[in-house]
């Protein structure tokens, strides 16, 4: 099912990785995509790329943790088809005993409160569309624990619960809530950001894994769920590479 071109999809964290790939896929599916992220230059370049390819796209610099800015952004929409909550990320891999509370706070504010802010602000427009979709891009970290992941795991568990609770609370309205929980995804920035630019540590995350997921793999999954018929709700979709059986069981060819 392809969306008519006047249906709008907002993608947060669209400056790179899964967010940028998702914006491309939804644009190809016929949506007018609105790209949001803090890095204005990146989303403007992506919007220009999409327009050049014949799609409809606009860029809007936005920090989802800034509630006043989010509320101002939301005033532009009377009707909205899709919201993809992708903004988030991990910081550090320290054990609980020595983890930096500032890292935990930042991960919670970005992954959880950022998702809460923009979902609350845009829910009226999603409802007004008569056929709205909220997508929460969580993680397998929201469904299982692993050593060194305490802060990120806690934030992603909270994001999972946010999606699950919202689905219960708005049942009967014309809005569905979809959660996509990716496992190991190799992007240009996720692990590097987590380890504060240490490329050697980032490379070890994927060492020996023949084919980790790509941003395009996850974007294809998101686009498939969003373009199901309106009565079909993919509550939760966990997607991992074949080499990853769980958060802690990974086949490495070393």
N, C-alpha and C positions, 0 to 999 in steps of 0.2 A: 504494500500500500504506500503510495507516494503522496506526500503532503502537498497541497496547493501552495503556490508561491507566496500567498499572503499570510501564511501561518508562520509565527515567529518562534524561534528557539534561542534561549539565552544559555550560554556556556560560560561557566566561571573557570578561572585558571586556564584560560585559552591561549596563553602566550607560548606554551611549549608542551611537549609530551602528549599525554592522553587528551588533554583539553583541546589542543590545536588539531590533533587527528580527528577528534569527535566533531569539531566545527566543520572540518572539511567534509566528513561523511554526511552530516546532516544537511549541509549546503547542497551536496550532490543529490540528496533525497528530496530536494525541493523546498526546504525550509529557508526562510529569511533568518540568517543567524546573526545574533548580537554577541560579539566577543568581549568578555570582560577579563581584566587582570590588572595588576599594578603596573606592569611594564608596558607603557603606552606605545612605545616604538614597535614592539613586537606584534601586538595585536593589530596595529594600524597596517603593518606590512602584510600580515596574514589576510586582513580584510581586503586590501588592495589586490592580493593574489587571487582571492576568490572572485572578486568583481571582474578582474581581467579574464577569468575563466568562464564568465557568463552567469555567475551566481549572485545572490543578494546577500550582502554582509556589511555590517558596521562595527566599529570598535568603540569601546567606552572604558576608559581607565577607571578602575574601581578596586578598592580594598574591601573585601567582604566583612572584615572585622570592624569596619567603621560604620556603625548603624545609621548615623545621620546621612552619610553618603549613599548608603544602600536605599534608604527611604526616599531620597531625592531621585535616585536612579529609577525606582519603581513607579514614580509618577508618570513616566513616559508610556506606560502600558495600561490600556484599558482591557485588552484581551491578549492572552499569551498561551501558546500551545505546549511548549516544553521548557522546563528548567533543568539543566544538567549541573548538579552540584559537584564540581570536580576540584575546586580549589582546596588545597591542603598540603600535606607533606610530613616528613619525618625529620627529627633533629636528634643526632646522637644515637649511640648504642650502648650506653652505660647501664650497669645493673641498678636495680631499685635503690640499693644501699648508698650509691654515690651519684645518682643521676642529678642533673641540675634542675631545680624547680622552675627556673626561668624557661628552660626548654619545654618542660611539661606544660607550662602555662601557655606558651606560644602555640604548641601543637593543639592544645584544647581549644584555644581561641580561633585558630584557623580552620581546623577540621570540624569542630562541633558548633561553636558559636557563629562562625561564618556561614555554615550551612543553615543554622537556625535563622540568622538575620535575613538572608535573602529569600529563604523559603517563606517565612512569615510575610515579608514585604510583597512578594509576588503571588501569594496564594489567591488573593481576590481576583487578579487578572487571569490566573490559571482556571479558576472556577467559572469566571465569566465567559471563557471560551466555549464552554459546554463540552469540552473534551481535552482536559489538561493532563499533563504528565510531569511528575516530579521524579527525576533520577538522582539517586545518591550514589556517588562512586566511593565506596568504602574500601575495604581490603579484606583479604583473608585474615589479616591481623585483628579484624573485628569479630572473628569467629574462633580464634584459638590463640594461645599465648606462646611466647618463645623467649628464651633468655636474651637479655640485652634490648628487649623491645618494650619494656614496661610503659613508658610514656606514650609511645605511638599506639601500642596495643590498647591502652586505656582510652585514648581519644577515639580510636576506630570502633571500639566496643560501644562507646557512647553514641557515635554517629549511626551505628547499626540500630541501636535502641531508638534513636530519634526517628529513623525511617519506619521502623516497625510500629511504633506508637502512633505516628502520624497516620499511617494506613488504617489503624483501628479507629482513630478519632474522626476521620473524614469519610468513612465508608458511607455510601448513599449519595455522595456528591459526585459530580462528573470529573473527578480527578483521581488518577491512579498513581501509586507510589511504587517505584521500582528501585531495587538496590542491586548494584553490580559490585561484586567483591573480587577484584583481581588478585592473583597470587604474584609470582615473580615476573615483573615486567622490567625489561631493560630499556630505559630511556636515557636521553643525554644528560639529565639533571638530577633525577630522584636520589640515587645513591651518593652522587657527588655533593649534593646539598646536605644530605644527612651527615656526611663526614666532613662538612665545612671545607670543601674544595680538595680534600685528600684523594687524588685519583687512584692511588695505589690501594687504599682501603676500599674504595668504591668498586674497583675491578675485582677484588676478592669475593664480593657478593655473588658475582656471576661466573667465577672461575670454574671451568670444566663443564658448565651447563651448555649442552650443544645448542639448544634452541629455546631460550627464555621467551616469554611473550613480548610482543612489540606494542607500541602505542596504537598502531593500526589494528592489531588484533582486538584490543579492548574497545576501540572506537567502532569496529564492525559489530561487536556484541551489543554495545549501547544502541547503535542505529537499528539493529534487528529488534530489540525489545520495544523501542519507541514506535516503530512502524508496524507493530502488530495491530489487528483490528481493535477498536476502542474498548470492546468488552473483555479483551484479553489482558490480564495483568501478570507480568512476570515478577512475582514478589521478590525473589532473591535468585540471583544467578552467580554462582562461583565459577571463576574461570582461571585455570592454572596451565602452565606448560606441562607436557607429558612427563617431563623429567622431575616434576615436583608432585609428590604424593601428599605432602602436608607442609605446614610451615617449617617443620624440622627434618623432614625426610626428603632429601633431594639427591638425585643421581648425578654424580659428577664424573666426567671422564678425565681423570688426572693421571 
